[in-house]
Amino acid sequence: MAAHRAGTVVSRGVADFLRHLRERNSSPHTIKAYSGDLANFAAYTGSRGWKQIDHIAIRGFLSQLYEKGLSKTSVARSLAAVRSLYRWLAQEGVVEQNPAKLVATPRLPKKLPRVPTIEEMNAVLDGEMPEAAAFPERDRLMLELLYGCGIRNSELTGINLADIRLSAEAILIRGKGKKERYVPFGESAKSALAVYLPARQATLGETGKNTPALLINQRGGRLTTRSVGRIIKKIAVAKGLSPDVHPHTLRHAFGAHMLEEGADLRAIQELLGHERLATTQRYTQLSMKHVLEVYDRTHPRAR
């Protein structure tokens, strides 16, 4: 914090920016992170004024962070803090342009999500719904559709009763960019649907409401994506899965498990509603990761 005591142009600007964040009631976590990152930036720039700091100087600041052993994630966070500082300075009329915009964000390694195994998913779906399930008939159907059809959370909550084609065992799904596709559902989802529909009707009868939505809350309104996330996490934890499980994890599991069982990549692309095959190919990585784990665990020459 020596730069702040010296009262350089940059350190004064940083102090004003942090004061602005506090006045705006920004989260203490954000303020703390920005304080540390911007103190380092002020120390690096020293007595330079704003006009003397260009994108090359900011790149030099990031290089120094790498030399100190900081990870790509930490360096990316520091750059984000500097960009936010400059954005505010521009709003205040202190600077005319944001040189931090010209600096590329460090490429972060893409982490593949940890996908539950086929056995883990079967254990969740074949057993009774846990006590944590407030509306067990609906919650089982949610799990069956997310894992059995590989749909997105927003697609799930957008399903209307009229979108279900029982005779064809398919559901009309409205995906990204208002694109529509039909996804098939199996016997498990069909059974869950048969159990849920009377419970849905009874709930609507009690509330005196009517809605086109397939999935409803206990007040008779359409279920929100936030509620779905909370319910899935609660059931996953109660069933012994990782607390990191969320609706998208089940979509990943759908793709990875279909691939494991020999499904064609293009068919999976169609079912998931991916625009590009490259997106679907991530599931090859997920599946390969699982294959390697099995190999390491079971092959006598791997140990």
C-alpha positions as CSV (number, residue, x, y, z in Angstrom):
1,M,0.0,0.0,0.0
2,A,3.1,2.2,-0.2
3,A,1.8,3.7,-3.5
4,H,-1.3,4.9,-1.7
5,R,0.7,6.7,1.0
6,A,2.8,8.4,-1.6
7,G,-0.4,9.8,-3.1
8,T,0.4,9.2,-6.8
9,V,-2.2,10.0,-9.5
10,V,-3.0,6.3,-9.9
11,S,-3.3,5.6,-6.2
12,R,-5.6,8.5,-5.7
13,G,-7.8,7.3,-8.6
14,V,-7.9,3.8,-7.1
15,A,-8.9,5.2,-3.7
16,D,-11.7,7.3,-5.3
17,F,-12.9,4.2,-7.3
18,L,-13.0,2.0,-4.2
19,R,-14.9,4.7,-2.4
20,H,-17.4,4.7,-5.3
21,L,-17.8,0.9,-5.0
22,R,-18.5,1.2,-1.2
23,E,-21.1,3.9,-1.9
24,R,-22.8,1.7,-4.4
25,N,-22.9,-1.1,-1.8
26,S,-20.8,-3.5,-3.9
27,S,-20.1,-6.8,-2.2
28,P,-17.3,-6.7,0.4
29,H,-15.7,-9.6,-1.5
30,T,-15.4,-7.6,-4.7
31,I,-14.1,-4.5,-2.9
32,K,-11.4,-6.6,-1.1
33,A,-10.3,-8.3,-4.3
34,Y,-10.2,-5.0,-6.2
35,S,-8.3,-3.3,-3.4
36,G,-5.5,-5.9,-3.6
37,D,-5.3,-6.0,-7.3
38,L,-5.4,-2.3,-7.8
39,A,-2.9,-1.6,-5.0
40,N,-0.5,-3.8,-7.1
41,F,-1.3,-1.8,-10.2
42,A,-0.7,1.5,-8.5
43,A,2.6,0.2,-7.1
44,Y,3.6,-1.0,-10.6
45,T,2.7,2.3,-12.4
46,G,4.5,4.4,-9.7
47,S,4.5,8.1,-10.5
48,R,3.2,7.8,-14.0
49,G,0.1,9.8,-14.9
50,W,-2.9,8.4,-16.8
51,K,-1.7,9.6,-20.2
52,Q,1.6,7.7,-19.7
53,I,-0.1,4.4,-19.1
54,D,-0.9,2.6,-22.4
55,H,-1.8,-1.0,-23.2
56,I,1.9,-2.0,-23.3
57,A,2.3,-0.8,-19.7
58,I,-0.7,-2.8,-18.6
59,R,0.7,-5.9,-20.4
60,G,4.0,-5.2,-18.4
61,F,1.9,-5.2,-15.2
62,L,0.4,-8.6,-16.1
63,S,3.9,-10.0,-17.0
64,Q,5.1,-8.9,-13.6
65,L,2.2,-10.8,-12.0
66,Y,3.2,-14.0,-13.9
67,E,6.8,-13.5,-12.8
68,K,5.6,-13.4,-9.2
69,G,4.0,-16.9,-9.8
70,L,0.3,-15.8,-10.0
71,S,-2.0,-18.2,-11.8
72,K,-3.8,-17.3,-15.0
73,T,-7.1,-17.0,-13.1
74,S,-5.5,-14.4,-10.7
75,V,-4.0,-12.5,-13.6
76,A,-7.3,-12.4,-15.4
77,R,-9.0,-11.1,-12.2
78,S,-6.4,-8.3,-11.9
79,L,-7.0,-7.3,-15.6
80,A,-10.7,-7.3,-14.9
81,A,-10.1,-4.9,-11.9
82,V,-8.0,-2.6,-14.0
83,R,-10.7,-2.6,-16.8
84,S,-13.4,-1.7,-14.2
85,L,-11.2,1.1,-12.8
86,Y,-10.7,2.6,-16.3
87,R,-14.4,2.2,-17.1
88,W,-15.2,4.3,-14.1
89,L,-12.5,6.9,-14.8
90,A,-14.0,7.3,-18.3
91,Q,-17.5,7.9,-16.9
92,E,-16.0,10.5,-14.5
93,G,-14.2,12.2,-17.5
94,V,-10.7,11.5,-16.0
95,V,-9.5,9.5,-19.0
96,E,-10.7,9.4,-22.7
97,Q,-10.0,5.8,-23.5
98,N,-9.5,2.4,-21.8
99,P,-6.1,1.0,-22.7
100,A,-7.0,-2.2,-20.7
101,K,-9.5,-3.0,-23.4
102,L,-6.7,-3.6,-25.9
103,V,-5.1,-6.3,-23.6
104,A,-6.3,-9.8,-24.2
105,T,-7.6,-11.7,-21.2
106,P,-5.4,-14.8,-20.4
107,R,-6.9,-17.9,-21.8
108,L,-8.2,-20.0,-18.9
109,P,-8.1,-23.8,-19.1
110,K,-11.6,-25.1,-19.8
111,K,-12.6,-27.3,-16.9
112,L,-14.7,-30.3,-17.9
113,P,-17.6,-30.8,-15.4
114,R,-17.5,-33.9,-13.2
115,V,-20.3,-36.1,-14.5
116,P,-22.1,-38.6,-12.3
117,T,-21.7,-42.2,-13.5
118,I,-24.6,-44.2,-15.0
119,E,-24.8,-46.2,-11.8
120,E,-25.0,-43.0,-9.7
121,M,-27.8,-41.6,-11.9
122,N,-29.7,-44.9,-11.8
123,A,-29.4,-45.0,-7.9
124,V,-30.9,-41.4,-7.8
125,L,-33.8,-42.2,-10.2
126,D,-34.7,-45.8,-9.2
127,G,-35.0,-45.2,-5.5
128,E,-37.7,-43.3,-3.6
129,M,-37.5,-39.5,-3.7
130,P,-35.8,-38.2,-0.5
131,E,-37.7,-36.3,2.2
132,A,-36.0,-33.2,0.9
133,A,-38.3,-33.3,-2.1
134,A,-41.3,-31.0,-1.3
135,F,-43.3,-32.1,-4.4
136,P,-41.9,-35.7,-5.0
137,E,-44.1,-36.5,-8.1
138,R,-42.9,-33.3,-9.9
139,D,-39.3,-33.6,-8.7
140,R,-39.0,-37.1,-10.1
141,L,-40.4,-36.0,-13.4
142,M,-37.9,-33.1,-13.5
143,L,-35.0,-35.4,-13.0
144,E,-36.3,-37.8,-15.6
145,L,-36.6,-35.1,-18.2
146,L,-33.3,-33.3,-17.4
147,Y,-31.3,-36.6,-17.5
148,G,-33.6,-38.6,-19.9
149,C,-33.9,-35.9,-22.6
150,G,-30.7,-33.8,-22.0
151,I,-32.6,-30.5,-22.0
152,R,-31.5,-27.2,-20.6
153,N,-33.0,-25.8,-17.4
154,S,-34.7,-22.9,-19.3
155,E,-36.1,-25.5,-21.8
156,L,-37.5,-27.6,-19.0
157,T,-39.3,-24.7,-17.3
158,G,-40.6,-23.5,-20.7
159,I,-42.4,-26.8,-21.4
160,N,-46.2,-26.5,-21.6
161,L,-48.7,-29.3,-21.2
162,A,-49.6,-29.0,-24.9
163,D,-46.0,-29.6,-25.9
164,I,-46.1,-33.2,-24.8
165,R,-46.9,-35.7,-27.5
166,L,-47.8,-38.8,-25.5
167,S,-48.5,-41.1,-28.5
168,A,-45.2,-40.2,-30.2
169,E,-43.3,-40.2,-26.8
170,A,-41.8,-36.9,-27.7
171,I,-41.8,-33.3,-26.3
172,L,-41.6,-30.1,-28.3
173,I,-38.7,-28.1,-26.9
174,R,-38.0,-24.4,-27.5
175,G,-34.3,-24.0,-27.4
176,K,-31.9,-21.1,-27.8
177,G,-32.8,-18.5,-30.4
178,K,-36.4,-19.7,-30.4
179,K,-35.4,-22.8,-32.3
180,E,-37.7,-25.7,-31.8
181,R,-36.9,-29.4,-31.8
182,Y,-38.6,-32.6,-30.7
183,V,-36.9,-34.8,-28.1
184,P,-38.0,-38.3,-27.4
185,F,-38.6,-39.6,-23.8
186,G,-38.5,-43.1,-22.5
187,E,-40.7,-45.3,-20.4
188,S,-39.3,-43.9,-17.1
189,A,-40.3,-40.4,-18.0
190,K,-43.7,-41.6,-19.3
191,S,-44.3,-43.3,-15.9
192,A,-43.2,-40.2,-14.0
193,L,-45.5,-38.1,-16.1
194,A,-48.5,-40.4,-15.4
195,V,-47.9,-40.1,-11.7
196,Y,-47.3,-36.3,-11.8
197,L,-50.2,-35.1,-13.9
198,P,-53.0,-36.0,-11.3
199,A,-50.8,-34.4,-8.6
200,R,-50.4,-31.3,-10.7
201,Q,-54.2,-31.1,-11.3
202,A,-54.9,-31.5,-7.6
203,T,-52.4,-28.7,-6.7
204,L,-54.0,-26.4,-9.3
205,G,-57.5,-27.3,-7.9
206,E,-56.3,-26.3,-4.4
207,T,-54.9,-23.0,-5.6
208,G,-57.8,-22.2,-7.9
209,K,-55.3,-21.4,-10.7
210,N,-54.9,-22.6,-14.2
211,T,-51.6,-22.5,-16.2
212,P,-50.3,-24.0,-19.5
213,A,-47.0,-24.8,-17.7
214,L,-46.1,-28.4,-17.3
215,L,-44.0,-27.9,-14.1
216,I,-45.7,-25.8,-11.4
217,N,-44.8,-24.7,-7.9
218,Q,-47.0,-25.4,-4.9
219,R,-48.8,-22.1,-5.5
220,G,-49.8,-23.1,-9.0
221,G,-47.4,-20.9,-10.9
222,R,-44.8,-21.9,-13.5
223,L,-41.6,-23.2,-11.9
224,T,-38.6,-20.9,-12.3
225,T,-35.1,-22.0,-13.4
226,R,-33.7,-20.8,-10.0
227,S,-36.2,-23.1,-8.2
228,V,-35.2,-26.0,-10.4
229,G,-31.5,-25.5,-9.6
230,R,-32.2,-25.4,-5.9
231,I,-34.4,-28.5,-6.0
232,I,-32.0,-30.6,-8.1
233,K,-29.1,-29.7,-5.8
234,K,-31.1,-30.6,-2.6
235,I,-32.1,-34.0,-4.1
236,A,-28.6,-34.7,-5.4
237,V,-27.0,-34.1,-2.0
238,A,-29.7,-36.1,-0.2
239,K,-29.0,-39.0,-2.6
240,G,-25.3,-38.9,-2.0
241,L,-24.2,-37.0,-5.1
242,S,-21.8,-34.0,-5.1
243,P,-23.2,-30.7,-4.0
244,D,-21.8,-29.3,-7.3
245,V,-24.6,-31.0,-9.2
246,H,-27.0,-28.6,-11.0
247,P,-29.5,-29.1,-13.9
248,H,-26.7,-28.6,-16.5
249,T,-24.8,-31.5,-14.9
250,L,-27.6,-33.8,-15.8
251,R,-27.5,-32.6,-19.4
252,H,-23.8,-33.3,-19.5
253,A,-24.5,-36.7,-18.0
254,F,-27.1,-37.4,-20.8
255,G,-24.5,-36.6,-23.5
256,A,-21.6,-38.4,-21.9
257,H,-23.6,-41.6,-21.1
258,M,-25.2,-41.8,-24.5
259,L,-21.7,-41.6,-26.1
260,E,-20.4,-44.2,-23.6
261,E,-23.2,-46.5,-24.7
262,G,-22.3,-46.1,-28.4
263,A,-24.6,-43.3,-29.6
264,D,-23.6,-41.4,-32.7
265,L,-22.2,-37.9,-32.1
266,R,-24.5,-36.3,-34.7
267,A,-27.6,-37.9,-33.1
268,I,-26.5,-36.5,-29.7
269,Q,-25.9,-33.1,-31.3
270,E,-29.5,-33.2,-32.6
271,L,-31.0,-34.3,-29.3
272,L,-29.1,-31.6,-27.3
273,G,-29.9,-28.9,-29.8
274,H,-26.3,-27.9,-30.3
275,E,-25.7,-25.6,-33.3
276,R,-22.1,-26.8,-33.8
277,L,-20.8,-30.3,-33.6
278,A,-17.7,-28.9,-31.9
279,T,-19.9,-28.2,-28.8
280,T,-21.1,-31.8,-28.8
281,Q,-17.5,-33.1,-29.1
282,R,-16.8,-31.9,-25.6
283,Y,-18.7,-35.0,-24.5
284,T,-16.1,-37.1,-26.2
285,Q,-13.6,-35.6,-23.8
286,L,-16.0,-36.4,-20.9
287,S,-16.4,-39.9,-22.1
288,M,-12.7,-40.4,-22.7
289,K,-11.9,-39.1,-19.2
290,H,-14.3,-41.8,-17.8
291,V,-12.7,-44.5,-20.0
292,L,-9.2,-43.6,-18.7
293,E,-10.4,-43.7,-15.1
294,V,-11.9,-47.1,-15.6
295,Y,-8.7,-48.3,-17.3
296,D,-6.5,-47.0,-14.5
297,R,-8.7,-48.6,-11.9
298,T,-9.2,-52.0,-13.5
299,H,-6.5,-52.9,-16.0
300,P,-3.7,-55.1,-14.4
301,R,-1.0,-53.3,-16.4
302,A,-2.2,-49.9,-15.4
303,R,-1.4,-50.3,-11.7
